Amino acid sequence: MRIQPFSARAWSLVALAMLVTVAAQARNLSLPETKPESVGFSSERLKRLDAGMKAVVDSKQLAGIATVVARRGQVVQQMTYGQADAAGGKPMQMDSIVRIYSMTKPITGVAMMMLYEEGKWKPSDPISRHIPEFKDLKVFAGNGPDGQLTFVAPTHAPTMGELMSHTAGFTYGVFGATPVDKLYQQSAPLSAGSLQEFIDRVAKLPLLYQPGEGWVYSVGVDIQGYLVEKLSGKPFPEFLRERIFEPLNMTDTAFHVPANKMSRLATIYQWGNDGLSAMPHDKGVNEPPGLPSGGGGLYSTAADYLRFVQMLANQGQLDGKRLLAPSTVALMTANHVPEGVKNQNGKFGIGNYRMQPGFGFGFDVAIFEEPLEVGSPTGKGTYLWDGLAGTWFWIDPTNDVVFLGIIQRRGSPPNTPNIEDLSRQLTFQALVEPAK
C-alpha cells in the first residue's frame, strides 16, 4: 500500500495541534519546575503534603483541589486531586476556571499601587479628595433616648490608607449584625447596577466606627475598584486586563467566563448537613457584570493566579515584565493597622484571621509580622489572603516560598482542620533548608 504524503493543509493541522499541546502544557505549568532538593525541600517530606491534601478529598470533604508549592520562582510540587465537577466527571486541573471571590482583592490592590506609583493618590489623602460623594460621611454613635440611631462627625476624614487596610469605618453588611450592617443590608450597595450607583449608595451609609479605631472587613476594596476606574480614566476591567492580566499572561482571569470556556468552569459546592451539594453557576456568568466587584468578582485558574503571586514574590516583576517597584510591594505588604486596634485581644478580624500583636494587615493582604508570636511556622513578613469558596495563597518573602490552593467549597465540616493552616504546617515541615 502506498502512503500518500501529507498535504500542506495536513501539515498545518499537525503544526496547529502541536502548538495547542505546547500552549496547554505551558498554561498548565505556568512556572518552571525543579527538583525539591535543588531549592531546599525534601521530596520525601513533601509526600506528607500530598497525602494530607488527598485525604481531604478522599474523605468527601472536598470535591477537588489543586495545590502548588514554589521556591525561588520554581515549582517544586504541583498536584491536583478529585473533581472540578463531580456530576460531569471533570477532574480538577491547573486550568480549571474557578470563582476566586476575595482573592480578587490583592489584584485590585496591585492596580491601586500602580496608580500610587503614578502619583495619583497617597495613603494620607482623604478619600473624599478622590470621591467627593464621601465628603459628608457620618459615624454611627449608638441609639438615642428614643431608640433612634445617632450619628456624629468623624474625628478625621477617613484616608486612602485606611480604605486600603479595612480601618476606615466601612463594613460589608453580611458578616455582622450591628445597626449599620442592617442599613447595608437594606441598601444592598453591591447589588447596584454600576460602580457609580454603588458609590452613591455607600455615600448615604454611616461609618461603623471612627476611622483608624477598628478593623472590619468591608466594601473598601469595591470602593478601590471605582477609584481605579476614576483615577486611570479606564473601565476597571479594562485596566486590569491591560495592566495586569496581559503582561502576566493570565489568559483565563476575568469578571466573566466566555461561553467557549464553560467546559473548564468548576462547580462550587456548599457544605451542609448532608455533605457537599452543587450550587448553580452565577447568573450572567457569560456576560461582563454591570458592577465589576474589586472585592470579589473575578474568575481565574491555578495556573493564572500562580503567575500573579509569583510576580509579588519577585518584588513586582515576572518574566521581565515589571508591574511594581520593590519599594511599592514593601509598602503594600507592611502592616497598616494601628497597634491600639491589634491590642484588643483579637476583637477585630474575619474568620481565622484576628488582628493581634504579631499579625496585622497591609494594603489588601494580611500579614504574619511575627509568626512565632502567633504560632505559625511561616517566615517573618509572610502575607496572604483567601476567598469565599476556599481558594487561598500565601507568600513567604523570608524563605522565598509561594503556596497556592484552589478549591470550590462554601462552608466547611465542623471539627476539621483549617486546610489553609494545614497547608502551612505540611509545607514548612518539608522545607529542610530555610533561609539563614
BELBELDA-V495856 format. One record per residue. PSI is psi in whole degrees, -180 to 180 (999 if undefined). Layout:
# BELBELDA-V495856
{{PSI} {PSI}}
This chain:
# BELBELDA-V495856
{{131} {131} {122} {138} {152} {140} {167} {-38} {-41} {-44} {-35} {-41} {-40} {-46} {-41} {-43} {-40} {-40} {-42} {-42} {-46} {-42} {-41} {-41} {-42} {-40} {-37} {-42} {-45} {-46} {158} {151} {156} {163} {138} {-43} {-24} {-18} {26} {10} {155} {120} {-40} {-44} {-28} {-20} {-27} {-39} {-46} {-49} {-39} {-43} {-40} {-38} {-34} {-39} {-44} {-29} {6} {20} {-23} {151} {-42} {163} {147} {135} {148} {134} {131} {148} {138} {36} {10} {138} {127} {-22} {132} {118} {148} {147} {144} {-151} {142} {-29} {108} {-43} {-38} {-5} {26} {120} {150} {133} {167} {-23} {16} {133} {130} {158} {120} {-6} {-118} {-6} {-1} {-32} {-49} {-30} {-45} {-38} {-41} {-41} {-44} {-40} {-29} {-40} {-30} {-44} {-25} {4} {18} {-20} {162} {152} {-29} {-9} {136} {140} {-36} {-17} {-32} {-21} {87} {-26} {-19} {9} {-22} {28} {140} {166} {132} {132} {16} {-171} {138} {180} {-29} {6} {-7} {150} {140} {152} {149} {167} {149} {147} {-27} {154} {131} {140} {169} {-39} {-38} {-36} {-43} {-17} {15} {32} {13} {-23} {-6} {165} {-174} {-36} {-14} {-13} {-4} {173} {24} {164} {-33} {-40} {-39} {-35} {-39} {-42} {-38} {-40} {-32} {60} {-32} {-5} {5} {157} {-8} {165} {-35} {-43} {-37} {-49} {-42} {-37} {-45} {-36} {-22} {-4} {148} {157} {148} {-30} {167} {136} {134} {-2} {11} {178} {111} {125} {134} {178} {9} {-33} {-26} {-36} {-38} {-37} {-41} {-41} {-39} {-44} {-45} {-44} {-28} {-22} {13} {148} {139} {-51} {-36} {-40} {-48} {-43} {-48} {-37} {-21} {-57} {-46} {-46} {-33} {1} {41} {81} {-15} {16} {123} {176} {0} {170} {114} {152} {-35} {-3} {2} {-27} {-18} {-1} {124} {154} {138} {135} {145} {131} {129} {-168} {-27} {19} {-143} {135} {140} {140} {150} {154} {159} {142} {139} {25} {-27} {-1} {143} {134} {154} {-35} {94} {113} {112} {-16} {-17} {25} {-6} {151} {149} {-172} {164} {-42} {-43} {-51} {-29} {-38} {-37} {-49} {-32} {-34} {-45} {-43} {-30} {16} {40} {5} {157} {132} {40} {-3} {114} {123} {-37} {154} {153} {-39} {-31} {-41} {-39} {-41} {-43} {-35} {18} {152} {136} {16} {125} {145} {-34} {-30} {-39} {-23} {35} {39} {41} {22} {-36} {136} {-173} {131} {-129} {-7} {117} {130} {124} {165} {127} {-16} {125} {-158} {138} {-134} {95} {17} {148} {158} {130} {93} {-49} {85} {-39} {-29} {-26} {18} {30} {142} {-3} {166} {159} {135} {7} {133} {160} {168} {173} {-175} {163} {-33} {14} {-2} {148} {159} {157} {149} {121} {100} {-23} {-45} {-1} {50} {138} {138} {138} {131} {134} {115} {172} {80} {128} {130} {164} {155} {145} {152} {35} {152} {146} {119} {-30} {-46} {-41} {-39} {-35} {-45} {-48} {-25} {-46} {-23} {-18} {-8} {95} {-8} {73} {171} {141} {999}}
